[in-house]
């Protein structure tokens, strides 16, 4: 029974991505099972989270596992000076897998190198968010019927947005055309544009955001300008409301177009968009449950065939 870490998205092949999407489809049909009965998973959140933490914990509970962990690092021995290595090794004594969010880029990779059990990256600084990427891929696949040859517009905070960085890497297998819509202060970092060049990913950059610019979109992926990533609050104030998607901007949108957002939303999607048929961000968050159930099973060595043959559906 092979076990795996789930630390970054670039290590996943096209075949593995589609395999995880098939797993998620099985869990959407029947989310309540006992495939992880007798297992314990730990959720270690060194940085605030609502959806990611709750969906990981719900995924574990719906699979029959028990959950331990913390959502506030102030109550851990880290406040006494305990190193991340020691925390990981200590929790590994109690759990079969660890889902971890940390504010330091590369923390999940480091944890995977010292832990004797699978590590799942639930977000590391402004670097990557691979489990969010899997639910994004599943949402795109569900709404478009394919991941191939899509026009994907990434809007807002492309500098610090780990969700968009992960999505670029994952979509390299599927011939996308990306449109980077951001002010110069939040433009896509050079390293990700170089990644696109190296993998023959087509992209365009825009500073304007209006109904004409987005008319050809299959996916509009809105992002929050993340105050917590700014060292200069004056810079944050200048850009925080630079792009707001309103229902009036969707008149020319393609029928298949869907609006995604990793959430939480602040001001970047007006509430009048919520009732529009193109809005999909609430359903997208629900898809996180199925994607994270798939990730837990993948990391703990449960195969797609075993899921399909499972008779513990509740």
Helices and strands as residue ranges (DSSP letters): H 14-29, E 40-45, H 51-62, E 66-70, G 73-75, G 77-80, H 84-92, E 97-102, H 107-114, E 118-124, H 130-144, E 151-155, H 162-170, G 171-173, E 177-181, G 184-186, H 190-198, E 202-206, E 219-222, G 227-229, H 233-239, G 247-250, E 258-261, G 271-273, H 281-299, H 304-309
